[in-house]
Amino acid sequence: MIKIMFVCHGNICRSPMAEFILKDMIEKKGLINQFYIASSATSTEEIGNPVHHGTKNKLNKIGISVEGKKAIQLTKEDFDNYDYILGMDSQNIRNMYRIIGLSESEKIHRLLDFSKNPRDIADPWYTGNFDVTYDDICEGCNALLDVIFAKK
C-alpha cells in the first residue's frame, strides 16, 4: 500500500483539497485499495476545524465531498508511517522538517515538485482563488501518480 500525507499550514484549504482530489482520482482508476491518503497541518491554529468553505464549495461543484474531515497536525510519527509527505509550499516544507526533526528526506517534497513546472501552491486563504489552487493541485496529483506508476 502506498501511503501519502498532504500538508499545508492549517489543514483546512490546500492539503484537504489535495487529499480528496487524489482519493477521487484513485477511486476512478479502481485503485483505492492500493493507497492510503490523508492530510494534516504544520500549525495548531485550525486543529479540529472543518474544511474551509472555499475548498468545500469548489470540491462540491465537481461531486467530491469532504464531510467529516477535521484539521489535524502532522506528527513526528507520521514520518515513519507515510511513503510521501507532500507540502504545498516551501514554508510548509521548512515547518515539516522542524516537526519531524530532520534536515532532509527523500519522502518530503512540495506537491508540484513532481510537475514539469515545480513551484509553490498559493494559499487560497490569502488569495481567495480556490480555482487556481484546484488547478495546481490537480496538476501536482497527476504528476505524482505518473511518478508512482512509473516505479511500479
Backbone as CSV, one residue per row, in Angstrom:
resi,resn,N_x,N_y,N_z,CA_x,CA_y,CA_z,C_x,C_y,C_z
1,MET,0.839,-1.181,0.000,0.000,0.000,0.000,0.887,1.248,0.000
2,ILE,0.538,2.209,-0.840,1.265,3.474,-0.919,0.548,4.478,-0.022
3,LYS,1.308,5.064,0.908,0.724,5.987,1.880,1.230,7.398,1.612
4,ILE,0.253,8.319,1.451,0.560,9.701,1.084,-0.081,10.649,2.089
5,MET,0.723,11.576,2.608,0.237,12.626,3.509,0.463,13.976,2.837
6,PHE,-0.618,14.731,2.655,-0.531,16.095,2.153,-0.513,17.042,3.344
7,VAL,0.294,18.105,3.250,0.458,19.010,4.380,0.396,20.467,3.904
8,CYS,-0.347,21.279,4.656,-0.319,22.730,4.461,-0.318,23.387,5.835
9,HIS,-0.469,24.687,5.876,-0.364,25.401,7.147,-1.454,24.996,8.138
10,GLY,-2.717,25.062,7.720,-3.810,24.836,8.665,-4.619,23.573,8.470
11,ASN,-4.435,22.870,7.345,-5.197,21.659,7.017,-6.677,21.942,6.857
12,ILE,-6.983,23.127,6.303,-8.379,23.438,6.016,-8.607,23.850,4.561
13,CYS,-7.542,24.168,3.823,-7.695,24.599,2.423,-6.988,23.657,1.448
14,ARG,-5.674,23.833,1.314,-4.931,23.130,0.268,-4.742,21.642,0.523
15,SER,-4.285,21.262,1.712,-3.992,19.838,1.930,-5.247,18.965,1.920
16,PRO,-6.383,19.411,2.490,-7.566,18.566,2.332,-8.063,18.536,0.882
17,MET,-7.869,19.653,0.154,-8.243,19.644,-1.256,-7.429,18.582,-1.987
18,ALA,-6.123,18.538,-1.740,-5.260,17.532,-2.379,-5.660,16.124,-1.949
19,GLU,-5.927,15.939,-0.663,-6.335,14.621,-0.155,-7.554,14.089,-0.905
20,PHE,-8.580,14.910,-1.012,-9.831,14.423,-1.600,-9.786,14.378,-3.127
21,ILE,-9.000,15.236,-3.758,-8.809,15.146,-5.212,-8.089,13.847,-5.550
22,LEU,-7.001,13.540,-4.832,-6.259,12.310,-5.133,-7.098,11.072,-4.830
23,LYS,-7.838,11.086,-3.739,-8.727,9.951,-3.445,-9.717,9.735,-4.589
24,ASP,-10.268,10.827,-5.125,-11.210,10.731,-6.239,-10.521,10.170,-7.491
25,MET,-9.318,10.645,-7.788,-8.574,10.152,-8.955,-8.296,8.655,-8.839
26,ILE,-7.858,8.241,-7.659,-7.517,6.836,-7.418,-8.763,5.960,-7.489
27,GLU,-9.850,6.447,-6.912,-11.102,5.681,-6.948,-11.573,5.470,-8.383
28,LYS,-11.470,6.505,-9.204,-11.888,6.407,-10.609,-11.024,5.429,-11.399
29,LYS,-9.781,5.203,-10.944,-8.894,4.233,-11.591,-9.079,2.825,-11.016
30,GLY,-9.953,2.699,-9.998,-10.187,1.397,-9.376,-9.034,0.920,-8.514
31,LEU,-8.260,1.872,-7.965,-7.060,1.519,-7.211,-7.116,1.964,-5.752
32,ILE,-8.288,2.288,-5.263,-8.411,2.852,-3.915,-7.825,1.937,-2.842
33,ASN,-7.852,0.633,-3.032,-7.315,-0.302,-2.041,-5.789,-0.354,-2.031
34,GLN,-5.153,0.294,-3.007,-3.689,0.306,-3.077,-3.068,1.560,-2.449
35,PHE,-3.917,2.476,-1.978,-3.445,3.745,-1.445,-4.099,4.062,-0.106
36,TYR,-3.352,4.765,0.725,-3.898,5.388,1.926,-3.500,6.853,1.836
37,ILE,-4.481,7.744,1.837,-4.239,9.161,1.597,-4.847,9.966,2.740
38,ALA,-4.062,10.894,3.285,-4.517,11.732,4.388,-3.938,13.131,4.225
39,SER,-4.303,14.018,5.147,-3.743,15.372,5.141,-3.634,15.889,6.566
40,SER,-2.728,16.866,6.733,-2.503,17.434,8.058,-1.937,18.845,7.926
41,ALA,-1.750,19.481,9.088,-1.268,20.857,9.175,0.109,20.907,9.815
42,THR,0.821,21.990,9.563,2.044,22.238,10.314,1.753,23.065,11.561
43,SER,0.654,23.800,11.566,0.313,24.648,12.711,-0.773,23.991,13.554
44,THR,-1.042,24.590,14.698,-2.109,24.087,15.574,-3.348,24.970,15.535
45,GLU,-3.310,26.082,14.825,-4.380,27.066,14.940,-5.748,26.626,14.418
46,GLU,-5.808,25.659,13.524,-7.097,25.215,12.985,-7.494,23.808,13.441
47,ILE,-6.710,23.187,14.325,-6.963,21.804,14.741,-8.417,21.636,15.191
48,GLY,-9.069,20.614,14.629,-10.457,20.319,14.952,-11.471,21.049,14.101
49,ASN,-11.026,22.018,13.318,-11.950,22.770,12.477,-12.236,22.020,11.170
50,PRO,-13.422,22.259,10.597,-13.750,21.616,9.321,-13.014,22.275,8.158
51,VAL,-13.129,21.676,7.004,-12.534,22.198,5.772,-13.126,23.584,5.480
52,HIS,-12.279,24.487,5.026,-12.677,25.861,4.669,-13.803,25.818,3.630
53,HIS,-14.742,26.740,3.763,-15.901,26.753,2.850,-15.493,26.910,1.390
54,GLY,-14.388,27.600,1.101,-13.939,27.749,-0.284,-13.516,26.429,-0.898
55,THR,-12.779,25.628,-0.149,-12.378,24.291,-0.612,-13.602,23.397,-0.713
56,LYS,-14.434,23.428,0.305,-15.637,22.594,0.320,-16.538,22.920,-0.872
57,ASN,-16.748,24.187,-1.130,-17.613,24.596,-2.249,-17.010,24.202,-3.600
58,LYS,-15.707,24.410,-3.761,-15.051,24.054,-5.024,-15.176,22.559,-5.295
59,LEU,-14.916,21.739,-4.288,-14.988,20.291,-4.482,-16.424,19.802,-4.616
60,ASN,-17.349,20.403,-3.905,-18.764,20.019,-4.045,-19.256,20.229,-5.476
61,LYS,-18.781,21.287,-6.131,-19.183,21.584,-7.516,-18.814,20.466,-8.481
62,ILE,-17.781,19.693,-8.148,-17.359,18.604,-9.034,-17.696,17.236,-8.443
63,GLY,-18.518,17.240,-7.403,-19.017,15.982,-6.855,-18.112,15.297,-5.857
64,ILE,-17.209,16.043,-5.228,-16.318,15.460,-4.218,-16.702,16.011,-2.850
65,SER,-17.015,15.127,-1.935,-17.399,15.522,-0.581,-16.185,15.502,0.353
66,VAL,-16.167,16.448,1.287,-15.137,16.490,2.322,-15.773,16.347,3.709
67,GLU,-16.997,15.864,3.745,-17.730,15.739,5.002,-16.952,14.919,6.016
68,GLY,-16.939,15.414,7.235,-16.298,14.698,8.320,-14.830,15.009,8.506
69,LYS,-14.199,15.664,7.536,-12.769,15.997,7.655,-12.594,17.127,8.660
70,LYS,-11.702,16.921,9.607,-11.329,17.935,10.601,-9.813,18.091,10.557
71,ALA,-9.350,19.301,10.771,-7.912,19.587,10.727,-7.172,18.852,11.843
72,ILE,-6.042,18.269,11.455,-5.133,17.615,12.405,-3.725,18.124,12.130
73,GLN,-2.812,17.905,13.074,-1.431,18.341,12.888,-0.531,17.165,12.536
74,LEU,0.425,17.430,11.655,1.475,16.468,11.328,2.237,16.127,12.604
75,THR,2.609,14.849,12.740,3.391,14.423,13.904,4.712,13.820,13.446
76,LYS,5.637,13.736,14.366,6.925,13.102,14.079,6.715,11.650,13.638
77,GLU,5.750,10.973,14.238,5.467,9.569,13.917,4.968,9.395,12.483
78,ASP,4.341,10.433,11.922,3.862,10.339,10.536,5.002,10.047,9.569
79,PHE,6.188,10.503,9.895,7.327,10.267,9.011,7.534,8.771,8.770
80,ASP,7.387,7.969,9.799,7.569,6.522,9.665,6.388,5.835,8.996
81,ASN,5.231,6.474,9.010,4.001,5.838,8.531,3.637,6.148,7.085
82,TYR,4.326,7.099,6.459,3.963,7.515,5.097,5.147,7.381,4.151
83,ASP,4.844,7.073,2.888,5.857,6.973,1.842,6.176,8.334,1.236
84,TYR,5.160,9.178,1.128,5.292,10.520,0.577,4.647,11.488,1.559
85,ILE,5.383,12.549,1.910,4.842,13.607,2.757,5.024,14.891,1.953
86,LEU,3.901,15.433,1.471,3.930,16.453,0.438,3.361,17.779,0.924
87,GLY,4.223,18.777,0.989,3.806,20.116,1.372,3.328,20.897,0.164
88,MET,2.599,21.950,0.445,2.058,22.786,-0.627,3.002,23.925,-1.008
89,ASP,3.868,24.333,-0.076,4.797,25.418,-0.384,6.088,25.247,0.417
90,SER,7.052,26.097,0.120,8.378,25.993,0.744,8.330,26.201,2.251
91,GLN,7.457,27.088,2.722,7.326,27.305,4.160,6.793,26.041,4.840
92,ASN,5.839,25.367,4.202,5.342,24.097,4.745,6.487,23.103,4.893
93,ILE,7.347,23.038,3.889,8.463,22.091,3.916,9.375,22.385,5.109
94,ARG,9.726,23.648,5.294,10.569,24.015,6.443,9.909,23.603,7.758
95,ASN,8.625,23.863,7.889,7.911,23.512,9.119,7.766,21.997,9.288
96,MET,7.623,21.272,8.199,7.534,19.812,8.266,8.844,19.231,8.801
97,TYR,9.964,19.721,8.300,11.262,19.249,8.794,11.434,19.563,10.278
98,ARG,10.960,20.732,10.692,11.048,21.104,12.105,10.243,20.129,12.960
99,ILE,9.039,19.793,12.538,8.184,18.862,13.292,8.804,17.468,13.325
100,ILE,9.285,17.024,12.188,9.802,15.659,12.073,11.195,15.532,12.695
101,GLY,11.930,16.635,12.740,13.242,16.609,13.377,14.359,16.175,12.456
102,LEU,14.193,16.410,11.165,15.229,16.081,10.180,15.567,17.321,9.366
103,SER,16.658,17.259,8.637,17.016,18.368,7.759,16.782,18.037,6.289
104,GLU,16.636,16.746,5.979,16.310,16.344,4.607,15.802,14.910,4.597
105,SER,15.025,14.600,3.560,14.487,13.253,3.396,13.954,13.086,1.982
106,GLU,14.096,11.891,1.448,13.544,11.572,0.130,12.016,11.477,0.152
107,LYS,11.418,11.413,1.321,9.962,11.315,1.455,9.267,12.664,1.337
108,ILE,9.993,13.737,1.588,9.388,15.062,1.712,9.645,15.893,0.459
109,HIS,8.538,16.411,-0.115,8.592,17.234,-1.324,7.437,18.229,-1.291
110,ARG,7.539,19.247,-2.145,6.356,20.045,-2.462,5.580,19.227,-3.483
111,LEU,4.262,19.316,-3.455,3.459,18.546,-4.413,3.851,18.863,-5.855
112,LEU,4.048,20.133,-6.160,4.358,20.483,-7.549,5.811,20.231,-7.933
113,ASP,6.627,19.691,-7.028,7.976,19.269,-7.405,7.928,18.108,-8.396
114,PHE,6.820,17.393,-8.463,6.671,16.280,-9.395,6.244,16.743,-10.779
115,SER,5.827,17.989,-10.896,5.322,18.514,-12.163,6.462,19.014,-13.049
116,LYS,6.109,19.385,-14.270,7.090,19.944,-15.198,7.438,21.385,-14.837
117,ASN,6.646,21.992,-13.950,6.861,23.373,-13.528,6.844,23.447,-11.999
118,PRO,7.908,22.962,-11.337,7.941,22.946,-9.873,7.760,24.346,-9.286
119,ARG,6.883,24.449,-8.291,6.595,25.733,-7.667,5.729,25.522,-6.437
120,ASP,5.554,26.590,-5.680,4.635,26.572,-4.546,3.204,26.652,-5.042
121,ILE,2.289,26.112,-4.241,0.856,26.286,-4.481,0.400,27.404,-3.561
122,ALA,-0.108,28.478,-4.152,-0.537,29.645,-3.379,-1.669,29.264,-2.431
123,ASP,-1.676,29.887,-1.267,-2.684,29.616,-0.243,-3.948,30.419,-0.537
124,PRO,-5.057,29.742,-0.843,-6.287,30.466,-1.158,-6.901,31.169,0.052
125,TRP,-6.414,30.835,1.253,-6.831,31.577,2.452,-6.504,33.065,2.246
126,TYR,-5.359,33.321,1.580,-4.913,34.690,1.338,-5.322,35.202,-0.033
127,THR,-5.240,34.335,-1.066,-5.540,34.787,-2.432,-7.031,34.829,-2.714
128,GLY,-7.796,33.961,-2.040,-9.226,33.855,-2.313,-9.535,33.099,-3.594
129,ASN,-8.509,32.625,-4.291,-8.706,31.980,-5.585,-8.583,30.458,-5.456
130,PHE,-9.695,29.826,-5.147,-9.718,28.377,-4.984,-9.654,27.656,-6.329
131,ASP,-10.007,28.350,-7.420,-9.923,27.744,-8.753,-8.463,27.507,-9.155
132,VAL,-7.597,28.480,-8.935,-6.177,28.330,-9.257,-5.565,27.238,-8.378
133,THR,-5.926,27.245,-7.099,-5.417,26.213,-6.190,-5.847,24.832,-6.675
134,TYR,-7.096,24.701,-7.060,-7.612,23.430,-7.580,-6.805,22.982,-8.806
135,ASP,-6.598,23.893,-9.747,-5.843,23.548,-10.961,-4.417,23.104,-10.629
136,ASP,-3.758,23.837,-9.714,-2.391,23.484,-9.318,-2.348,22.114,-8.636
137,ILE,-3.316,21.851,-7.767,-3.345,20.564,-7.062,-3.618,19.418,-8.032
138,CYS,-4.518,19.623,-8.974,-4.756,18.579,-9.989,-3.489,18.304,-10.790
139,GLU,-2.784,19.359,-11.179,-1.519,19.197,-11.898,-0.536,18.383,-11.061
140,GLY,-0.408,18.725,-9.792,0.515,18.020,-8.912,0.128,16.575,-8.676
141,CYS,-1.159,16.330,-8.468,-1.612,14.947,-8.223,-1.417,14.073,-9.453
142,ASN,-1.698,14.612,-10.627,-1.474,13.842,-11.858,0.007,13.540,-12.050
143,ALA,0.858,14.516,-11.787,2.306,14.300,-11.917,2.804,13.288,-10.882
144,LEU,2.290,13.369,-9.654,2.654,12.407,-8.613,2.269,10.994,-9.034
145,LEU,1.059,10.826,-9.537,0.628,9.490,-9.978,1.506,8.979,-11.115
146,ASP,1.896,9.855,-12.024,2.803,9.441,-13.103,4.111,8.884,-12.537
147,VAL,4.648,9.545,-11.533,5.899,9.086,-10.895,5.687,7.759,-10.183
148,ILE,4.602,7.656,-9.434,4.331,6.422,-8.690,4.131,5.247,-9.647
149,PHE,3.342,5.439,-10.702,3.070,4.347,-11.632,4.291,3.994,-12.468
150,ALA,5.195,4.946,-12.686,6.428,4.650,-13.412,7.354,3.759,-12.591
151,LYS,7.232,3.809,-11.255,8.056,2.990,-10.362,7.544,1.561,-10.264
152,LYS,6.286,1.338,-10.590,5.696,0.001,-10.434,6.148,-0.942,-11.519
